[in-house]
């Protein structure tokens, strides 16, 4: 097969095969994306190569020019393995993968963490007033007792009472640190009677560890700390500083924890003072005959819009033509009858994901592969591809603007005219859009109905229709951003060009860790062979993580936890994230620990970060 030689930021030369494009993998992975809220879309895994700007395959994948037939739209960097610490890494791989004593301890660490209920709820009060925050005190005590070397060797700062910042200071402080994120809080357990094992038992059945937080995200907290503790046990001392930042209210948007931890870190290390940030996110799975890792490099924006109508009250026996509830219903029907059409473009991560799958998936149908490839230069083929991809509501939702009417309230009694009715619409803002354009769209959508019902109209603080505009007003319509929720789409992490060293480094580390683990521990459940390789496909988050608070710290922000979804029957939904029966396979959790340790060792030697 023809190939091209390229040189990466580490100075190594590698060969990439011919160009290709992709499509169906997204359809097969749609369920997993929806379940985890971690939807990824593959980008050109083209590196931060010195020649990346001139590599036509890399530039074409973003739709900046027409691709050539010889271009690889999803080139793969080589595996990165520790060299200076090669012996240590080999010993750790065997130790974490096969040592039964370590396995038992690691399972006990996570099980014990699950047993401490660290639930957070909407509407929690200030930390010094709401006693529900105190659940994190026993959790911190547990971490102190479970990881003694971490607490003896790393500097721990508690930010805003319960936010945890660990600093493992390296010998060369001129190197930018790497930053691991995770969160201590969990969502409520829900209907406890529906759980196979009690949600806070941390029950281990010989294969799975059960309980709320087993995947989201105490496996991240405990897995990272376990990796550091194990490295300390082996007398490792970093050259590059390693930071661990653990929030405590991620499940309610992180305002009190990540919202204070991030500026605290910025004050110490400066803007763009961190080499890379890695947080919870997608993992890897076997799709179309190929192992595929999908680190998230983007996130959609977000806004909760509140629509409220206020009208005079009175007795229900003498009603007006339209009550506040009736008018609100008309407005909501208008929203649902006016969806914004999603359009697949060549500069969207979903398109990039397809490209990688088409390029590397072994079992993708030929006609589908051809459609994806043709979409790289044919607008008609791109539209054909769009129609295929959007058969999955998940994929259509990832690409486009979404609206979900999630809350509604109005009226107090059957014979009393409702003086107030309101609803909340949850929007997810596409990466190509903005909060301001969403506000404009929503305002224009309902202004005619406001006129029809003779309502004054205030939209996002701006008067749109005054009393003079509507004649005799029958009430008022107020549209606003509920609780200042608006969040712009996240900056896209560079995956090609001279700034993509972080992506190349992470991709190579995923490959190196995957290969080493496959040799150290063979998982029949994950249908994984010793010699199988893994393809890296940059992706996009369908939901938001704590990374929203860390944009100023690094351009290299990734959402990736190295969760083997193949060992969890392919989806996160089947592993109970945000629902009953959350659980994680012990092998998956151990492999996460191994990955975190590999990432630390590789970062310690990297010259590309």
Steps between C-alpha positions, in 0.01 A plus 500: 500500500642841410608706798650833591779574745427763762701624793336556837579749771719249678719488190398146410412403146197286428298390201130552442295303245273634233218746555149394588179625658239351729131477606315215656690465822313797640172325444618192684638703788199730534352309791824514695533872433151574622540288806824647622428849376847462356453512127808519293568579148820419332734757369804452290729346754771673315761614745681806594738403233751747371356440153137502606414831341614378163361150533199510272321221681504687826384831362238349271322316778384833635352592165752774429581362160414212273671176604723305271456130442838422661426680828436320829216678676574334831876442538606321816799597712724225635464361849687694767663298776726609786866459413686654795258320731456193279581248773272671752218507245543133412489407868193718560319351201553151637428606858172677428390247242577169668590544868203366698598683818501833318173408332335434836629825648389703198151352512478577872610861435218563255246299696574701813464829312161394363378424852528868595191676366610823336178597325437854379161651420361791305439804716755424770573798722833665591770269629500651846120478528383180330594193709480271197847616397647335809487157328838586348674512838499121555594455135810715547589306811464179301738626229753602765501154656487307171784678319761583765792553261298744289420709806855480630665594171261733316393846605125505569302823496129504580329765289158627607496244782451179302685550171823297494816611321798265521834629369776248428778749431753388241873563500479721189247774571562653157288220354127562493312258728239250392162525672262213581139585581234288668205566730414369842123546484242262357139529391234365738441124492135524393271207569715286729265201471589465131871450566636147479738587784456797735628816330748582775618150579800499267419133450753296301357184345830363369470689174319830550521774763150632566381834628432864431820665381669177396543656155384859543743603635653337806683264267672814368585634846614168645664384175717812479598488866573127471733567206691766696514287815638208298763717335605631841528144630748443218704808595405699192563873524368713213695742288177665379251621762178300525178664623182326619190718532188337645176699509200427720198635308556398137158339483344844563732687258808549718448864599630454855786258436646504149383860480742584782770236443572614144567867584708388800720289270515782248626735769791262565590384148362780283281509192582208269740391770399132487626263229181297482177438688332160507156441650226240494367415158476228239713191504551233238301214355503251218299627204473355151778255576740767626596634842429872504594757767308825486648781713267798509646819353185716505178562691176664401377814671205510735214720615182452702237745373206587723175614334258665741157650435328718758133592469225636729326243717133449566227243532508214252129541429577815297815406307677701229542343154849389600637442849869531581525121478330493160727772364807326637388178335477679166853633543635157584326343201662770287843393626438132436357570155806708407812287550823625350618266226835347579757502221807281483805697395859408432620701796293313757635224726222262396630520145852446625392195696347356190821564311702300750255214499491488123878507490569230757188298584552148371135403463334814364284428192666603176209716382500691825878540491473637147229746596712639779805529279307673225358744755849643538474670160136466390233718663229264378677204660531704820124550501451128431728425791307741718175317427663172601656632819192688613297183500648490847330761715808496721732608220257763375480639851878517533529705183203735527330739738276306736207608710332299773201632698586347834310697766154659501288654772185708525176539693413443864136384502240372257263798539766771509639661184876447492687825548828344404621215281858416412714237335869426458655403167842338507713588197830348388688743278692365197873560482446719193240715677487737796282592795425841349366348177285261706351793691423679174342190349277438802391864514402505134318169534241619753464872436200456267317289757567763764338758270205268431433457870559870577792429730781736576823316432836522671768271363827448684472840667405690184154646443369362172131596522380785720144587598492739206588212264219269612215742570314393810735244657350174624813408691875466460744251351849475646771286345825470693810296563409296806758540777758646258551153356626608156825337389665550163627194309844397620812587302599207279824340609759511218543161336705601199762759421781629715284534814383139509786358704260423784272298278788304349639434845165377636436287191841337522456438871161336446658270244795417722286432805250292299772281352677448832179410681395260227824310553491517879136408540284334235128577545276241339197704596620792290575269202850636499803330359861552601609644166200718418561870441282795588400792278476850644204708384456849646144551612248740644318508828121511492491632856717727712772415751705696752736589215268798434680677785854424380501653151752768603753248629583308183414464133541124540183393679384141466202306633621143522506242778629193312188302594482170315139504386558168332545349847176669603290348223566792270301782657503715809124473528538131567737599780241718669645852484235740637256214545465185709763226519807709424801272492845458352694189404801455727724453193374827354579687821846341527573592140406861582760502779759363261414768242531784753840369610613469136386855427702636793814311395469601136438864588811493714707424190305689234647788304178576312291631790 
